[in-house]
Amino acid sequence: MNTTYESVWDAIEDSPQERTNLRLRSELMLEIARDIRRNGWTQVEAAQKCGISQPRVNDLLRGKITKFSLDSLVNIATTLGHTVRVLVEV
């Protein structure tokens, strides 16, 4: 039997809290990675701009989501000049 999921996070995580956290982290990681690529930065340059180490940049560019907290990604994004907003729907 095939199961259809609304998102990839629904397929890999049962907890709605963790699904939301994973989705937000992935969105931030994608935007930060886009910024790095758009600017043509090397990993060393990106590390300096982001305020993190080069190995952390490597992890980010490789999508290693479990290595990053939501807080750390918000900090990186704001360091790069992004405004991060959270929308809560009821």
PDB file of N, CA, C and O in Angstrom:
ATOM      1  N   MET A   1       0.833  -1.179   0.000  1.00  0.00           N
ATOM      2  CA  MET A   1       0.000   0.000   0.000  1.00  0.00           C
ATOM      3  C   MET A   1       0.881   1.246   0.000  1.00  0.00           C
ATOM      4  O   MET A   1       1.833   1.335   0.776  1.00  0.00           O
ATOM      5  N   ASN A   2       0.569   2.202  -0.862  1.00  0.00           N
ATOM      6  CA  ASN A   2       1.311   3.451  -0.948  1.00  0.00           C
ATOM      7  C   ASN A   2       0.679   4.493  -0.047  1.00  0.00           C
ATOM      8  O   ASN A   2      -0.543   4.629   0.010  1.00  0.00           O
ATOM      9  N   THR A   3       1.518   5.216   0.648  1.00  0.00           N
ATOM     10  CA  THR A   3       1.050   6.298   1.496  1.00  0.00           C
ATOM     11  C   THR A   3       1.478   7.613   0.872  1.00  0.00           C
ATOM     12  O   THR A   3       2.623   7.757   0.443  1.00  0.00           O
ATOM     13  N   THR A   4       0.566   8.572   0.818  1.00  0.00           N
ATOM     14  CA  THR A   4       0.866   9.889   0.283  1.00  0.00           C
ATOM     15  C   THR A   4       1.010  10.864   1.443  1.00  0.00           C
ATOM     16  O   THR A   4       0.194  10.891   2.364  1.00  0.00           O
ATOM     17  N   TYR A   5       2.069  11.661   1.373  1.00  0.00           N
ATOM     18  CA  TYR A   5       2.332  12.641   2.418  1.00  0.00           C
ATOM     19  C   TYR A   5       2.253  14.039   1.833  1.00  0.00           C
ATOM     20  O   TYR A   5       2.540  14.261   0.657  1.00  0.00           O
ATOM     21  N   GLU A   6       1.856  14.973   2.682  1.00  0.00           N
ATOM     22  CA  GLU A   6       1.757  16.362   2.259  1.00  0.00           C
ATOM     23  C   GLU A   6       3.132  16.970   2.014  1.00  0.00           C
ATOM     24  O   GLU A   6       3.296  17.795   1.115  1.00  0.00           O
ATOM     25  N   SER A   7       4.115  16.567   2.806  1.00  0.00           N
ATOM     26  CA  SER A   7       5.481  17.060   2.629  1.00  0.00           C
ATOM     27  C   SER A   7       6.465  15.956   2.988  1.00  0.00           C
ATOM     28  O   SER A   7       6.102  14.956   3.608  1.00  0.00           O
ATOM     29  N   VAL A   8       7.705  16.154   2.591  1.00  0.00           N
ATOM     30  CA  VAL A   8       8.747  15.178   2.912  1.00  0.00           C
ATOM     31  C   VAL A   8       8.902  15.038   4.425  1.00  0.00           C
ATOM     32  O   VAL A   8       9.210  13.955   4.922  1.00  0.00           O
ATOM     33  N   TRP A   9       8.690  16.127   5.150  1.00  0.00           N
ATOM     34  CA  TRP A   9       8.849  16.091   6.611  1.00  0.00           C
ATOM     35  C   TRP A   9       7.773  15.224   7.258  1.00  0.00           C
ATOM     36  O   TRP A   9       8.023  14.597   8.287  1.00  0.00           O
ATOM     37  N   ASP A  10       6.578  15.181   6.667  1.00  0.00           N
ATOM     38  CA  ASP A  10       5.519  14.305   7.177  1.00  0.00           C
ATOM     39  C   ASP A  10       5.930  12.842   7.064  1.00  0.00           C
ATOM     40  O   ASP A  10       5.569  12.019   7.906  1.00  0.00           O
ATOM     41  N   ALA A  11       6.685  12.528   6.023  1.00  0.00           N
ATOM     42  CA  ALA A  11       7.092  11.144   5.783  1.00  0.00           C
ATOM     43  C   ALA A  11       8.175  10.678   6.750  1.00  0.00           C
ATOM     44  O   ALA A  11       8.247   9.492   7.070  1.00  0.00           O
ATOM     45  N   ILE A  12       9.013  11.595   7.215  1.00  0.00           N
ATOM     46  CA  ILE A  12      10.147  11.161   8.046  1.00  0.00           C
ATOM     47  C   ILE A  12      10.017  11.496   9.521  1.00  0.00           C
ATOM     48  O   ILE A  12      10.820  11.035  10.332  1.00  0.00           O
ATOM     49  N   GLU A  13       9.015  12.294   9.880  1.00  0.00           N
ATOM     50  CA  GLU A  13       8.891  12.690  11.285  1.00  0.00           C
ATOM     51  C   GLU A  13       7.436  12.635  11.724  1.00  0.00           C
ATOM     52  O   GLU A  13       6.569  13.238  11.091  1.00  0.00           O
ATOM     53  N   ASP A  14       7.166  11.911  12.812  1.00  0.00           N
ATOM     54  CA  ASP A  14       5.800  11.780  13.324  1.00  0.00           C
ATOM     55  C   ASP A  14       5.340  13.005  14.110  1.00  0.00           C
ATOM     56  O   ASP A  14       4.163  13.364  14.067  1.00  0.00           O
ATOM     57  N   SER A  15       6.246  13.637  14.815  1.00  0.00           N
ATOM     58  CA  SER A  15       5.902  14.760  15.679  1.00  0.00           C
ATOM     59  C   SER A  15       5.651  16.027  14.863  1.00  0.00           C
ATOM     60  O   SER A  15       6.512  16.438  14.085  1.00  0.00           O
ATOM     61  N   PRO A  16       4.474  16.656  15.031  1.00  0.00           N
ATOM     62  CA  PRO A  16       4.213  17.896  14.298  1.00  0.00           C
ATOM     63  C   PRO A  16       5.192  19.008  14.682  1.00  0.00           C
ATOM     64  O   PRO A  16       5.526  19.856  13.855  1.00  0.00           O
ATOM     65  N   GLN A  17       5.645  19.001  15.923  1.00  0.00           N
ATOM     66  CA  GLN A  17       6.607  20.009  16.365  1.00  0.00           C
ATOM     67  C   GLN A  17       7.938  19.839  15.637  1.00  0.00           C
ATOM     68  O   GLN A  17       8.519  20.810  15.151  1.00  0.00           O
ATOM     69  N   GLU A  18       8.407  18.612  15.567  1.00  0.00           N
ATOM     70  CA  GLU A  18       9.686  18.354  14.904  1.00  0.00           C
ATOM     71  C   GLU A  18       9.572  18.570  13.393  1.00  0.00           C
ATOM     72  O   GLU A  18      10.519  19.046  12.768  1.00  0.00           O
ATOM     73  N   ARG A  19       8.427  18.227  12.800  1.00  0.00           N
ATOM     74  CA  ARG A  19       8.219  18.486  11.367  1.00  0.00           C
ATOM     75  C   ARG A  19       8.339  19.975  11.064  1.00  0.00           C
ATOM     76  O   ARG A  19       8.995  20.374  10.102  1.00  0.00           O
ATOM     77  N   THR A  20       7.699  20.785  11.893  1.00  0.00           N
ATOM     78  CA  THR A  20       7.750  22.235  11.701  1.00  0.00           C
ATOM     79  C   THR A  20       9.174  22.747  11.855  1.00  0.00           C
ATOM     80  O   THR A  20       9.631  23.573  11.066  1.00  0.00           O
ATOM     81  N   ASN A  21       9.871  22.257  12.869  1.00  0.00           N
ATOM     82  CA  ASN A  21      11.251  22.671  13.098  1.00  0.00           C
ATOM     83  C   ASN A  21      12.136  22.295  11.909  1.00  0.00           C
ATOM     84  O   ASN A  21      12.949  23.105  11.463  1.00  0.00           O
ATOM     85  N   LEU A  22      11.987  21.086  11.398  1.00  0.00           N
ATOM     86  CA  LEU A  22      12.765  20.643  10.242  1.00  0.00           C
ATOM     87  C   LEU A  22      12.463  21.492   9.007  1.00  0.00           C
ATOM     88  O   LEU A  22      13.371  21.860   8.263  1.00  0.00           O
ATOM     89  N   ARG A  23      11.200  21.796   8.797  1.00  0.00           N
ATOM     90  CA  ARG A  23      10.808  22.606   7.639  1.00  0.00           C
ATOM     91  C   ARG A  23      11.437  23.994   7.716  1.00  0.00           C
ATOM     92  O   ARG A  23      11.980  24.492   6.730  1.00  0.00           O
ATOM     93  N   LEU A  24      11.362  24.613   8.890  1.00  0.00           N
ATOM     94  CA  LEU A  24      11.937  25.948   9.054  1.00  0.00           C
ATOM     95  C   LEU A  24      13.453  25.931   8.887  1.00  0.00           C
ATOM     96  O   LEU A  24      14.024  26.814   8.248  1.00  0.00           O
ATOM     97  N   ARG A  25      14.096  24.923   9.462  1.00  0.00           N
ATOM     98  CA  ARG A  25      15.553  24.821   9.312  1.00  0.00           C
ATOM     99  C   ARG A  25      15.937  24.621   7.853  1.00  0.00           C
ATOM    100  O   ARG A  25      16.900  25.222   7.375  1.00  0.00           O
ATOM    101  N   SER A  26      15.191  23.780   7.143  1.00  0.00           N
ATOM    102  CA  SER A  26      15.527  23.537   5.732  1.00  0.00           C
ATOM    103  C   SER A  26      15.336  24.800   4.899  1.00  0.00           C
ATOM    104  O   SER A  26      16.147  25.079   4.016  1.00  0.00           O
ATOM    105  N   GLU A  27      14.282  25.569   5.163  1.00  0.00           N
ATOM    106  CA  GLU A  27      14.062  26.815   4.426  1.00  0.00           C
ATOM    107  C   GLU A  27      15.205  27.795   4.660  1.00  0.00           C
ATOM    108  O   GLU A  27      15.693  28.421   3.719  1.00  0.00           O
ATOM    109  N   LEU A  28      15.629  27.926   5.909  1.00  0.00           N
ATOM    110  CA  LEU A  28      16.741  28.825   6.216  1.00  0.00           C
ATOM    111  C   LEU A  28      18.040  28.344   5.583  1.00  0.00           C
ATOM    112  O   LEU A  28      18.797  29.142   5.030  1.00  0.00           O
ATOM    113  N   MET A  29      18.299  27.047   5.662  1.00  0.00           N
ATOM    114  CA  MET A  29      19.520  26.506   5.066  1.00  0.00           C
ATOM    115  C   MET A  29      19.547  26.748   3.559  1.00  0.00           C
ATOM    116  O   MET A  29      20.583  27.121   3.009  1.00  0.00           O
ATOM    117  N   LEU A  30      18.424  26.540   2.896  1.00  0.00           N
ATOM    118  CA  LEU A  30      18.357  26.768   1.450  1.00  0.00           C
ATOM    119  C   LEU A  30      18.620  28.225   1.105  1.00  0.00           C
ATOM    120  O   LEU A  30      19.346  28.517   0.155  1.00  0.00           O
ATOM    121  N   GLU A  31      18.043  29.132   1.861  1.00  0.00           N
ATOM    122  CA  GLU A  31      18.229  30.557   1.584  1.00  0.00           C
ATOM    123  C   GLU A  31      19.672  30.986   1.837  1.00  0.00           C
ATOM    124  O   GLU A  31      20.233  31.755   1.056  1.00  0.00           O
ATOM    125  N   ILE A  32      20.270  30.505   2.902  1.00  0.00           N
ATOM    126  CA  ILE A  32      21.669  30.835   3.192  1.00  0.00           C
ATOM    127  C   ILE A  32      22.576  30.265   2.102  1.00  0.00           C
ATOM    128  O   ILE A  32      23.482  30.953   1.631  1.00  0.00           O
ATOM    129  N   ALA A  33      22.343  29.029   1.702  1.00  0.00           N
ATOM    130  CA  ALA A  33      23.146  28.404   0.640  1.00  0.00           C
ATOM    131  C   ALA A  33      22.987  29.163  -0.676  1.00  0.00           C
ATOM    132  O   ALA A  33      23.963  29.355  -1.401  1.00  0.00           O
ATOM    133  N   ARG A  34      21.766  29.594  -0.991  1.00  0.00           N
ATOM    134  CA  ARG A  34      21.533  30.391  -2.207  1.00  0.00           C
ATOM    135  C   ARG A  34      22.348  31.685  -2.160  1.00  0.00           C
ATOM    136  O   ARG A  34      22.955  32.093  -3.150  1.00  0.00           O
ATOM    137  N   ASP A  35      22.345  32.315  -0.990  1.00  0.00           N
ATOM    138  CA  ASP A  35      23.082  33.563  -0.800  1.00  0.00           C
ATOM    139  C   ASP A  35      24.579  33.346  -1.041  1.00  0.00           C
ATOM    140  O   ASP A  35      25.227  34.148  -1.713  1.00  0.00           O
ATOM    141  N   ILE A  36      25.112  32.274  -0.497  1.00  0.00           N
ATOM    142  CA  ILE A  36      26.536  31.955  -0.666  1.00  0.00           C
ATOM    143  C   ILE A  36      26.845  31.738  -2.143  1.00  0.00           C
ATOM    144  O   ILE A  36      27.825  32.278  -2.657  1.00  0.00           O
ATOM    145  N   ARG A  37      26.030  30.964  -2.819  1.00  0.00           N
ATOM    146  CA  ARG A  37      26.264  30.668  -4.242  1.00  0.00           C
ATOM    147  C   ARG A  37      26.071  31.910  -5.114  1.00  0.00           C
ATOM    148  O   ARG A  37      26.848  32.156  -6.036  1.00  0.00           O
ATOM    149  N   ARG A  38      25.036  32.685  -4.815  1.00  0.00           N
ATOM    150  CA  ARG A  38      24.741  33.902  -5.586  1.00  0.00           C
ATOM    151  C   ARG A  38      25.911  34.891  -5.518  1.00  0.00           C
ATOM    152  O   ARG A  38      26.221  35.569  -6.497  1.00  0.00           O
ATOM    153  N   ASN A  39      26.549  34.960  -4.353  1.00  0.00           N
ATOM    154  CA  ASN A  39      27.681  35.863  -4.173  1.00  0.00           C
ATOM    155  C   ASN A  39      29.000  35.273  -4.662  1.00  0.00           C
ATOM    156  O   ASN A  39      30.005  35.979  -4.736  1.00  0.00           O
ATOM    157  N   GLY A  40      29.001  33.992  -4.993  1.00  0.00           N
ATOM    158  CA  GLY A  40      30.205  33.354  -5.499  1.00  0.00           C
ATOM    159  C   GLY A  40      31.310  33.205  -4.467  1.00  0.00           C
ATOM    160  O   GLY A  40      32.491  33.152  -4.810  1.00  0.00           O
ATOM    161  N   TRP A  41      30.917  33.137  -3.194  1.00  0.00           N
ATOM    162  CA  TRP A  41      31.908  33.022  -2.128  1.00  0.00           C
ATOM    163  C   TRP A  41      32.495  31.621  -2.070  1.00  0.00           C
ATOM    164  O   TRP A  41      31.799  30.633  -2.304  1.00  0.00           O
ATOM    165  N   THR A  42      33.778  31.544  -1.756  1.00  0.00           N
ATOM    166  CA  THR A  42      34.372  30.259  -1.403  1.00  0.00           C
ATOM    167  C   THR A  42      33.848  29.897  -0.021  1.00  0.00           C
ATOM    168  O   THR A  42      33.228  30.726   0.646  1.00  0.00           O
ATOM    169  N   GLN A  43      34.092  28.672   0.408  1.00  0.00           N
ATOM    170  CA  GLN A  43      33.656  28.279   1.750  1.00  0.00           C
ATOM    171  C   GLN A  43      34.362  29.104   2.822  1.00  0.00           C
ATOM    172  O   GLN A  43      33.764  29.428   3.848  1.00  0.00           O
ATOM    173  N   VAL A  44      35.615  29.441   2.595  1.00  0.00           N
ATOM    174  CA  VAL A  44      36.356  30.262   3.564  1.00  0.00           C
ATOM    175  C   VAL A  44      35.751  31.662   3.631  1.00  0.00           C
ATOM    176  O   VAL A  44      35.560  32.204   4.720  1.00  0.00           O
ATOM    177  N   GLU A  45      35.449  32.250   2.473  1.00  0.00           N
ATOM    178  CA  GLU A  45      34.820  33.575   2.448  1.00  0.00           C
ATOM    179  C   GLU A  45      33.443  33.532   3.102  1.00  0.00           C
ATOM    180  O   GLU A  45      33.090  34.416   3.882  1.00  0.00           O
ATOM    181  N   ALA A  46      32.674  32.507   2.781  1.00  0.00           N
ATOM    182  CA  ALA A  46      31.334  32.365   3.360  1.00  0.00           C
ATOM    183  C   ALA A  46      31.417  32.232   4.875  1.00  0.00           C
ATOM    184  O   ALA A  46      30.602  32.807   5.596  1.00  0.00           O
ATOM    185  N   ALA A  47      32.392  31.479   5.357  1.00  0.00           N
ATOM    186  CA  ALA A  47      32.565  31.313   6.802  1.00  0.00           C
ATOM    187  C   ALA A  47      32.806  32.661   7.465  1.00  0.00           C
ATOM    188  O   ALA A  47      32.226  32.953   8.511  1.00  0.00           O
ATOM    189  N   GLN A  48      33.657  33.480   6.862  1.00  0.00           N
ATOM    190  CA  GLN A  48      33.940  34.809   7.415  1.00  0.00           C
ATOM    191  C   GLN A  48      32.688  35.671   7.408  1.00  0.00           C
ATOM    192  O   GLN A  48      32.402  36.355   8.390  1.00  0.00           O
ATOM    193  N   LYS A  49      31.943  35.646   6.318  1.00  0.00           N
ATOM    194  CA  LYS A  49      30.722  36.458   6.196  1.00  0.00           C
ATOM    195  C   LYS A  49      29.629  35.989   7.156  1.00  0.00           C
ATOM    196  O   LYS A  49      28.877  36.801   7.696  1.00  0.00           O
ATOM    197  N   CYS A  50      29.547  34.671   7.363  1.00  0.00           N
ATOM    198  CA  CYS A  50      28.489  34.087   8.203  1.00  0.00           C
ATOM    199  C   CYS A  50      28.854  34.060   9.684  1.00  0.00           C
ATOM    200  O   CYS A  50      27.983  33.874  10.534  1.00  0.00           O
ATOM    201  N   GLY A  51      30.122  34.243   9.995  1.00  0.00           N
ATOM    202  CA  GLY A  51      30.557  34.181  11.391  1.00  0.00           C
ATOM    203  C   GLY A  51      30.635  32.761  11.927  1.00  0.00           C
ATOM    204  O   GLY A  51      30.445  32.528  13.121  1.00  0.00           O
ATOM    205  N   ILE A  52      30.919  31.806  11.033  1.00  0.00           N
ATOM    206  CA  ILE A  52      31.046  30.403  11.431  1.00  0.00           C
ATOM    207  C   ILE A  52      32.323  29.835  10.807  1.00  0.00           C
ATOM    208  O   ILE A  52      32.984  30.508  10.017  1.00  0.00           O
ATOM    209  N   SER A  53      32.659  28.617  11.158  1.00  0.00           N
ATOM    210  CA  SER A  53      33.864  27.989  10.611  1.00  0.00           C
ATOM    211  C   SER A  53      33.606  27.444   9.201  1.00  0.00           C
ATOM    212  O   SER A  53      32.460  27.233   8.804  1.00  0.00           O
ATOM    213  N   GLN A  54      34.684  27.223   8.462  1.00  0.00           N
ATOM    214  CA  GLN A  54      34.558  26.650   7.118  1.00  0.00           C
ATOM    215  C   GLN A  54      33.925  25.262   7.148  1.00  0.00           C
ATOM    216  O   GLN A  54      33.095  24.962   6.290  1.00  0.00           O
ATOM    217  N   PRO A  55      34.289  24.387   8.120  1.00  0.00           N
ATOM    218  CA  PRO A  55      33.602  23.086   8.163  1.00  0.00           C
ATOM    219  C   PRO A  55      32.083  23.217   8.371  1.00  0.00           C
ATOM    220  O   PRO A  55      31.314  22.402   7.861  1.00  0.00           O
ATOM    221  N   ARG A  56      31.654  24.247   9.123  1.00  0.00           N
ATOM    222  CA  ARG A  56      30.208  24.465   9.312  1.00  0.00           C
ATOM    223  C   ARG A  56      29.560  24.895   7.989  1.00  0.00           C
ATOM    224  O   ARG A  56      28.446  24.477   7.677  1.00  0.00           O
ATOM    225  N   VAL A  57      30.256  25.723   7.221  1.00  0.00           N
ATOM    226  CA  VAL A  57      29.743  26.109   5.904  1.00  0.00           C
ATOM    227  C   VAL A  57      29.596  24.868   5.032  1.00  0.00           C
ATOM    228  O   VAL A  57      28.589  24.706   4.343  1.00  0.00           O
ATOM    229  N   ASN A  58      30.587  24.003   5.060  1.00  0.00           N
ATOM    230  CA  ASN A  58      30.537  22.760   4.294  1.00  0.00           C
ATOM    231  C   ASN A  58      29.309  21.942   4.694  1.00  0.00           C
ATOM    232  O   ASN A  58      28.587  21.446   3.829  1.00  0.00           O
ATOM    233  N   ASP A  59      29.070  21.799   6.000  1.00  0.00           N
ATOM    234  CA  ASP A  59      27.892  21.066   6.481  1.00  0.00           C
ATOM    235  C   ASP A  59      26.604  21.706   5.968  1.00  0.00           C
ATOM    236  O   ASP A  59      25.678  21.011   5.548  1.00  0.00           O
ATOM    237  N   LEU A  60      26.558  23.026   6.007  1.00  0.00           N
ATOM    238  CA  LEU A  60      25.366  23.745   5.561  1.00  0.00           C
ATOM    239  C   LEU A  60      25.128  23.516   4.068  1.00  0.00           C
ATOM    240  O   LEU A  60      24.006  23.226   3.652  1.00  0.00           O
ATOM    241  N   LEU A  61      26.180  23.646   3.269  1.00  0.00           N
ATOM    242  CA  LEU A  61      26.038  23.475   1.822  1.00  0.00           C
ATOM    243  C   LEU A  61      25.710  22.041   1.433  1.00  0.00           C
ATOM    244  O   LEU A  61      25.134  21.801   0.371  1.00  0.00           O
ATOM    245  N   ARG A  62      26.068  21.095   2.276  1.00  0.00           N
ATOM    246  CA  ARG A  62      25.759  19.687   2.010  1.00  0.00           C
ATOM    247  C   ARG A  62      24.399  19.282   2.590  1.00  0.00           C
ATOM    248  O   ARG A  62      23.992  18.126   2.482  1.00  0.00           O
ATOM    249  N   GLY A  63      23.698  20.247   3.208  1.00  0.00           N
ATOM    250  CA  GLY A  63      22.353  19.982   3.709  1.00  0.00           C
ATOM    251  C   GLY A  63      22.295  19.148   4.972  1.00  0.00           C
ATOM    252  O   GLY A  63      21.297  18.469   5.214  1.00  0.00           O
ATOM    253  N   LYS A  64      23.330  19.182   5.773  1.00  0.00           N
ATOM    254  CA  LYS A  64      23.363  18.387   7.007  1.00  0.00           C
ATOM    255  C   LYS A  64      22.524  19.079   8.085  1.00  0.00           C
ATOM    256  O   LYS A  64      23.046  19.704   9.009  1.00  0.00           O
ATOM    257  N   ILE A  65      21.234  18.943   7.932  1.00  0.00           N
ATOM    258  CA  ILE A  65      20.265  19.676   8.749  1.00  0.00           C
ATOM    259  C   ILE A  65      20.376  19.363  10.240  1.00  0.00           C
ATOM    260  O   ILE A  65      20.117  20.233  11.072  1.00  0.00           O
ATOM    261  N   THR A  66      20.754  18.142  10.585  1.00  0.00           N
ATOM    262  CA  THR A  66      20.825  17.763  12.003  1.00  0.00           C
ATOM    263  C   THR A  66      21.957  18.472  12.737  1.00  0.00           C
ATOM    264  O   THR A  66      21.994  18.460  13.967  1.00  0.00           O
ATOM    265  N   LYS A  67      22.870  19.082  12.010  1.00  0.00           N
ATOM    266  CA  LYS A  67      23.996  19.775  12.639  1.00  0.00           C
ATOM    267  C   LYS A  67      23.679  21.225  12.988  1.00  0.00           C
ATOM    268  O   LYS A  67      24.518  21.921  13.560  1.00  0.00           O
ATOM    269  N   PHE A  68      22.468  21.690  12.647  1.00  0.00           N
ATOM    270  CA  PHE A  68      22.117  23.090  12.858  1.00  0.00           C
ATOM    271  C   PHE A  68      20.810  23.227  13.629  1.00  0.00           C
ATOM    272  O   PHE A  68      19.814  22.574  13.315  1.00  0.00           O
ATOM    273  N   SER A  69      20.831  24.077  14.634  1.00  0.00           N
ATOM    274  CA  SER A  69      19.600  24.412  15.353  1.00  0.00           C
ATOM    275  C   SER A  69      18.915  25.558  14.616  1.00  0.00           C
ATOM    276  O   SER A  69      19.529  26.252  13.805  1.00  0.00           O
ATOM    277  N   LEU A  70      17.655  25.739  14.909  1.00  0.00           N
ATOM    278  CA  LEU A  70      16.920  26.855  14.332  1.00  0.00           C
ATOM    279  C   LEU A  70      17.571  28.172  14.752  1.00  0.00           C
ATOM    280  O   LEU A  70      17.716  29.084  13.939  1.00  0.00           O
ATOM    281  N   ASP A  71      17.959  28.267  16.021  1.00  0.00           N
ATOM    282  CA  ASP A  71      18.618  29.476  16.526  1.00  0.00           C
ATOM    283  C   ASP A  71      19.885  29.797  15.745  1.00  0.00           C
ATOM    284  O   ASP A  71      20.099  30.942  15.348  1.00  0.00           O
ATOM    285  N   SER A  72      20.725  28.791  15.524  1.00  0.00           N
ATOM    286  CA  SER A  72      21.993  29.052  14.830  1.00  0.00           C
ATOM    287  C   SER A  72      21.749  29.514  13.396  1.00  0.00           C
ATOM    288  O   SER A  72      22.472  30.376  12.896  1.00  0.00           O
ATOM    289  N   LEU A  73      20.751  28.957  12.735  1.00  0.00           N
ATOM    290  CA  LEU A  73      20.445  29.357  11.362  1.00  0.00           C
ATOM    291  C   LEU A  73      19.863  30.766  11.297  1.00  0.00           C
ATOM    292  O   LEU A  73      20.158  31.518  10.368  1.00  0.00           O
ATOM    293  N   VAL A  74      19.041  31.126  12.273  1.00  0.00           N
ATOM    294  CA  VAL A  74      18.530  32.500  12.344  1.00  0.00           C
ATOM    295  C   VAL A  74      19.701  33.460  12.532  1.00  0.00           C
ATOM    296  O   VAL A  74      19.748  34.516  11.900  1.00  0.00           O
ATOM    297  N   ASN A  75      20.641  33.099  13.395  1.00  0.00           N
ATOM    298  CA  ASN A  75      21.811  33.948  13.627  1.00  0.00           C
ATOM    299  C   ASN A  75      22.634  34.126  12.351  1.00  0.00           C
ATOM    300  O   ASN A  75      23.071  35.235  12.044  1.00  0.00           O
ATOM    301  N   ILE A  76      22.845  33.050  11.615  1.00  0.00           N
ATOM    302  CA  ILE A  76      23.609  33.131  10.363  1.00  0.00           C
ATOM    303  C   ILE A  76      22.871  34.009   9.352  1.00  0.00           C
ATOM    304  O   ILE A  76      23.471  34.878   8.721  1.00  0.00           O
ATOM    305  N   ALA A  77      21.582  33.779   9.206  1.00  0.00           N
ATOM    306  CA  ALA A  77      20.793  34.547   8.236  1.00  0.00           C
ATOM    307  C   ALA A  77      20.812  36.038   8.565  1.00  0.00           C
ATOM    308  O   ALA A  77      20.963  36.864   7.665  1.00  0.00           O
ATOM    309  N   THR A  78      20.662  36.390   9.829  1.00  0.00           N
ATOM    310  CA  THR A  78      20.670  37.807  10.196  1.00  0.00           C
ATOM    311  C   THR A  78      22.063  38.405  10.050  1.00  0.00           C
ATOM    312  O   THR A  78      22.193  39.585   9.724  1.00  0.00           O
ATOM    313  N   THR A  79      23.096  37.620  10.281  1.00  0.00           N
ATOM    314  CA  THR A  79      24.462  38.089  10.051  1.00  0.00           C
ATOM    315  C   THR A  79      24.658  38.454   8.580  1.00  0.00           C
ATOM    316  O   THR A  79      25.401  39.383   8.263  1.00  0.00           O
ATOM    317  N   LEU A  80      23.999  37.729   7.692  1.00  0.00           N
ATOM    318  CA  LEU A  80      24.084  38.003   6.253  1.00  0.00           C
ATOM    319  C   LEU A  80      23.150  39.132   5.811  1.00  0.00           C
ATOM    320  O   LEU A  80      23.102  39.477   4.630  1.00  0.00           O
ATOM    321  N   GLY A  81      22.413  39.702   6.758  1.00  0.00           N
ATOM    322  CA  GLY A  81      21.546  40.832   6.441  1.00  0.00           C
ATOM    323  C   GLY A  81      20.108  40.490   6.143  1.00  0.00           C
ATOM    324  O   GLY A  81      19.330  41.359   5.750  1.00  0.00           O
ATOM    325  N   HIS A  82      19.741  39.229   6.325  1.00  0.00           N
ATOM    326  CA  HIS A  82      18.356  38.823   6.093  1.00  0.00           C
ATOM    327  C   HIS A  82      17.493  39.182   7.300  1.00  0.00           C
ATOM    328  O   HIS A  82      17.970  39.209   8.435  1.00  0.00           O
ATOM    329  N   THR A  83      16.237  39.452   7.040  1.00  0.00           N
ATOM    330  CA  THR A  83      15.250  39.607   8.097  1.00  0.00           C
ATOM    331  C   THR A  83      14.495  38.290   8.187  1.00  0.00           C
ATOM    332  O   THR A  83      13.965  37.803   7.189  1.00  0.00           O
ATOM    333  N   VAL A  84      14.446  37.717   9.379  1.00  0.00           N
ATOM    334  CA  VAL A  84      13.754  36.445   9.579  1.00  0.00           C
ATOM    335  C   VAL A  84      12.479  36.727  10.358  1.00  0.00           C
ATOM    336  O   VAL A  84      12.504  37.322  11.435  1.00  0.00           O
ATOM    337  N   ARG A  85      11.362  36.285   9.784  1.00  0.00           N
ATOM    338  CA  ARG A  85      10.073  36.469  10.448  1.00  0.00           C
ATOM    339  C   ARG A  85       9.418  35.113  10.632  1.00  0.00           C
ATOM    340  O   ARG A  85       9.586  34.207   9.816  1.00  0.00           O
ATOM    341  N   VAL A  86       8.675  34.991  11.708  1.00  0.00           N
ATOM    342  CA  VAL A  86       7.928  33.764  11.971  1.00  0.00           C
ATOM    343  C   VAL A  86       6.447  34.109  11.905  1.00  0.00           C
ATOM    344  O   VAL A  86       5.989  35.065  12.531  1.00  0.00           O
ATOM    345  N   LEU A  87       5.715  33.327  11.148  1.00  0.00           N
ATOM    346  CA  LEU A  87       4.276  33.523  11.019  1.00  0.00           C
ATOM    347  C   LEU A  87       3.577  32.386  11.748  1.00  0.00           C
ATOM    348  O   LEU A  87       3.790  31.213  11.441  1.00  0.00           O
ATOM    349  N   VAL A  88       2.750  32.740  12.705  1.00  0.00           N
ATOM    350  CA  VAL A  88       1.991  31.737  13.448  1.00  0.00           C
ATOM    351  C   VAL A  88       0.536  31.841  13.006  1.00  0.00           C
ATOM    352  O   VAL A  88      -0.091  32.892  13.133  1.00  0.00           O
ATOM    353  N   GLU A  89       0.010  30.740  12.488  1.00  0.00           N
ATOM    354  CA  GLU A  89      -1.383  30.712  12.056  1.00  0.00           C
ATOM    355  C   GLU A  89      -2.194  29.889  13.038  1.00  0.00           C
ATOM    356  O   GLU A  89      -1.744  28.847  13.515  1.00  0.00           O
ATOM    357  N   VAL A  90      -3.380  30.359  13.331  1.00  0.00           N
ATOM    358  CA  VAL A  90      -4.251  29.661  14.276  1.00  0.00           C
ATOM    359  C   VAL A  90      -5.425  29.085  13.529  1.00  0.00           C
ATOM    360  O   VAL A  90      -6.291  28.452  14.133  1.00  0.00           O
TER     361      VAL A  90
END
